[in-house]
Amino acid sequence: MTFKFLSAFPWYMSDNRDFMLYQQDVFEILPSIPDSSVDLIFADPPYFLSNGGITCKSGKMVKVDKGDWDKSRGIEANHEFNRRWLSECQRILKPSGSIFVSGTSHVIFSLGFAMQQLNMKILNDISWFKVNPPPNLACRYFTHSTETIIWAAPHKDSRHYFDYHAMKKENGGKQMKSLWSITSPLKVEKRFGKHPTQKPIKLLMRIIKAASREDDLVLDPFAGSGTTGIAAALQNRRFIGIDLDDEYLEIARQRFETRDEELPVKRKKVYRRRQKKAARTVKKTVKSKKTDNPPKSSKSPQKSKDDKDKNPTLF
Ligand SMILES: C[S@@+](CC[C@H](N)C(=O)[O-])C[C@H]1O[C@@H](n2cnc3c(N)ncnc32)[C@H](O)[C@@H]1O
């Protein structure tokens, strides 16, 4: 099935039309999507945070300025914004579908309240534990190290899809808990540029695996650098992403076209290969020290300083 129903012209479309990006306001696109047509939504909406506070970036104190899209319009207007787009999401979700909404304390209470007002069925509140958070510069708070992800079905009587067994398998044979320890995005995920609030691919891979099947339609109304779309494409789901900013969409497009670089298996393989190589080097070094002989693989018994520098190090 292709996305014939959308009135606007996509900013980018893959050859088979399974991956589409729209540069548009969310309120222009969502109303053109038919009722009960989407299987899964992940939304990471504006935090309404960029209003002159400070934060820590690469060890430096900087003003929080993620962009105009992140400026607060006042508590009530922010809440009305959340209620409006959530209500559209509720309308377009299939009865078997579900939505994951991510946010920090600045916005998550409004999002949760809006979902309650719309009579959605809250399934879980997942705590994403950011294993490597930036330090708290004010030293008057605990280090902010979690983000909440509310998982909900569109209506109280909805029968949402959940791949329980896949999640159990991913958790080493034990039930997957609602506390997820996941590090911030890796370098490879930012190879075409950074988005200020980019989510890690691992987080989205898990969400998509847990709550959708192959060929399902996944939508992200605030797509940013396209993390949801990349995770969807890597797992053979179809994707629609919406964002106001074409600079972010350009990152999403380039990530999509080279998406295999973000495959966890590939990343794991490289990591394991490096680990094995490092372990072998250690073994040889220990052996050579014991026997007082140089390692077998070294071409010359008298190693130069340069050769030593080329040796892989343990990490
Ligand atoms: C929190 S970021 C999402 C980041 C994304 N999850 C990622 O991994 O890159 C929110 C995004 O919503 C976009 N945005 C804000 N208001 C919007 C609106 N009314 N319609 C469409 N996109 C909007 C912003 O440009 C921004 O990229």
The ligand as a Gaussian input file, in Angstrom:
#p B3LYP/6-31G(d) Opt

LIG

0 1
 C       12.177000      17.169000      19.847000
 S       12.505000      17.329000      18.150000
 C       12.420000      15.695000      17.495000
 C       13.763000      15.035000      17.318000
 C       13.702000      13.639000      16.723000
 N       13.049000      12.711000      17.619000
 C       15.093000      13.080000      16.356000
 O       15.460000      11.956000      16.786000
 O       15.821000      13.744000      15.641000
 C       11.036000      18.103000      17.618000
 C       10.982000      18.433000      16.144000
 O        9.664000      18.935000      15.859000
 C        9.736000      19.897000      14.827000
 N        8.503000      20.725000      14.953000
 C        8.214000      21.618000      15.924000
 N        6.991000      22.123000      15.749000
 C        6.462000      21.510000      14.644000
 C        5.215000      21.599000      13.955000
 N        4.257000      22.420000      14.357000
 N        5.028000      20.808000      12.885000
 C        6.003000      19.956000      12.449000
 N        7.214000      19.840000      13.057000
 C        7.442000      20.611000      14.148000
 C       11.045000      20.631000      15.084000
 O       11.578000      21.189000      13.891000
 C       11.944000      19.521000      15.663000
 O       12.811000      18.965000      14.697000

